[in-house]
């Protein structure tokens, strides 16, 4: 049955996926591509900070997404699944290119009782114009961590599986990233 | 807790970086079609190759073929554009 363009636009991601897997029609692929390609690209640039690398990464990520679409179980939102794959891919690139492997060492020995939402009130109060300056001052891993947690609302468990380090290490890194952001804030905007 | 500033940052990044080059979509489609073509090849020839092996090793070729065909029917086709 043919669907009108308006009806197609209203379909949820999950409905589009089911239709695509059933029919293999290009129209459904196009919908997913239009909804996510630029988001994936923007995310790749914000992590990799290199446009050429981001274009290549986006292409590989989209191929990966489409070829693994049947593995999307619907346990999380489709966007979360898309961003997990995006972060995973970009973190892998960083891991390969970074000589400083210490960035990814397991920090399980750190204190397990770090509160997850410490300083979150401070984060919500940073003006958008200031946030975009401050976030660029962080290194790639710290930036990716904060984006996963506060932009894409990922759980610590999900972030931990993407970064391949323990949940307590993630909490520790988040705390450090937030501390750094706070420090940069005080140094840059003295008000 | 609402992190509106982080969500705004995402929108800003999307607007700032613009669209992915058109070539990317073309490359993605090419790749997916290639995977699909390879899937077709495997689907067509794998049962024959297996049944040849079964025949060479002295087994019943028709039974093996039937088993593979039944399995094929129940499987979903790989992604294809």
Interface residues (C-beta under 8 A of the other chain):
Chain A: X20 X21 X24 X26 X29 X33 X37 X38 X39 X40 X41 X42 X43 X45 X46 X51 X54 X55 X58 X59 X62 X63 X66 X67 X69 X70 X117 X120 X121 X123 X124 X126 X127 X128 X131 X132 X135 X146 X147 X150 X151
Chain B: X1 X2 X3 X4 X5 X6 X7 X8 X9 X10 X12 X13 X14 X16 X17 X18 X19 X20 X21 X24 X25 X27 X28 X29 X31 X32 X35 X36 X76 X77 X78 X79 X80 X81
